């Protein structure tokens, strides 16, 4: 499974929403993820995709859409 699909699967698990057609929807502005969900998302991304996401460098603006999350993870891989 590729990075994009893994990201979308994790987000669907956490939000209950299929974001395939909403790749640029702000998941924080629409309240699809709260702070606890965000922590879970980071843990799942690290576990499933083998990346380290430094919490000190986590900027919600850079992780606010499925497209941005995919790009950030790919940059860390």
Secondary structure, DSSP 4 states (H G I P E B T S, - for coil): --HHHHHHHHHHHHHS---TT-TTS-TTTTTS--HHHHHHHHHHHHHHH-----GGG--GGGGSSHHHHHHHHHHH-
